[in-house]
Amino acid sequence: METPESYAKDEGPAQKVSVSMPAGRIAAVKARVGVRGFSAYVSAAVERQIQRDLLEELLQNKEKEIGRPSPEVQEWAAEIFREAEAMAANDHSAEATEGDESPEWHDRKAG
C-alpha cells in the first residue's frame, strides 16, 4: 500500500484525518455546505492555504533577489488589496439581500 507521501498533491484516494477546530467554526462550515460537503470545503480551504504559502515563499525569494519594493509600489499593492476586499464585501452584501441572511461567518477575517 502506498503512503500519502508517495502521491502528488491532488492524486490518490481520499483518506480520513482527524482535525481539531473550534465548535463554532465547525457549525459555520456545516451551515454553509451541509454535513456532506464538509470534507470538500475543508480540502478546498487547505488548497488555498497551500497556494498562499507558495506565493509567500515566492515573494520572499524575489525580495531576496531584487530587494524590497519601493514605498510607492507597496502602497499601490495595498490599495489593490483594499479594492479587492471591498468588492468581495459588496458581493457578500448583494448575496444577503437576495433572500438569505448573511451568516456571521461572512464577516470574519482570516486569522
N, C-alpha and C positions, 0 to 999 in steps of 0.2 A: 504494500500500500504506500502510495506517495504521501509525503508530508506537505503541509500547506506552503512551506518554503520552496518546494520544487515547482510550484505553479507560477505563471506570470500573473500580474496584478489582477486581471479580470477573467482569469481562467480557473477551471477546476470546479468540483462540486461544492454546493453550499454546505457550510458546516455551522453547527450551533456553537455559540460562545456565550459566556456569562459576562454581562456588563452591569456595573452598578451606576445608578444615576438617581438624582432626587425624584421622589414620587410625583411632584408637581410637573416635572419635565416629561415624565412618562405619560401622565394624564394628558398633557398638552399634545403630545405626538399622537396618542390614540384618538383624541378628539378631532385631530386634523385628518388622519388617514385610516382610522379604524384599527382593530386588532390585527387584521390580516395584512395590512400594509406597513406594519411597524418595522419589520426587518428591512424592507426595501428603503424606507425612509432613513433609517439609521445607516444603511450601507451607502446611500447617496450622500449623506452628511459626512461620512468618513472619506469618501472620494473627494468631496470639495475641500476637506481639510488637507488631504494629501496634496491636492493641486496648490493650495495656498502655501504649504510648506515648501514645495518645489519652487514656486515663484519667489518666495522669500530667500531661498538659497541662491537662486539665480541673481536676484538683485544684490545680495551681499557680495557675490563673486564679481559682478560687474563693478560694484563700488570699489572693491579692492583693485580691480584692473584699471579703471579710468578715473576714480575719485568720486567724491560726493557730488550730487547735482547742485547747481547754483541755487541760491535762495529764491530766485525768480522761477526756476523750474519746479522747486519744491512747492512754492505757493500755487503755481499752475496745477500741479498734480492734486494738491489738497482741494482746490476749487472743483476739479473734475469729480473727485470722490464725493464732495458735498452735493453737487448736482445729481450724481447717481443716487445717493441716499434720498434726496428729495423726490426724485422720480419714483423710486421704489415706495416711498411713503405715500405718494399720491396714488399709485396703483393699488395699494392696500386700502386706502380710503375709498376708492371707487368700488372695489370689491365689496366692502362693507355696506355701501349704500345700495347695492344690487339685491338686497334681501337678507343676506346672512349678516349677523353681527360679527364684527371683527374680534376674534379671540384675543385674550390678553397676551398670548404668545407673540402676536404680530409686533407689539410694541417693545419687545425685549431686544437688547443688543447682545451680540456675541461677547462672551467674557474672556 
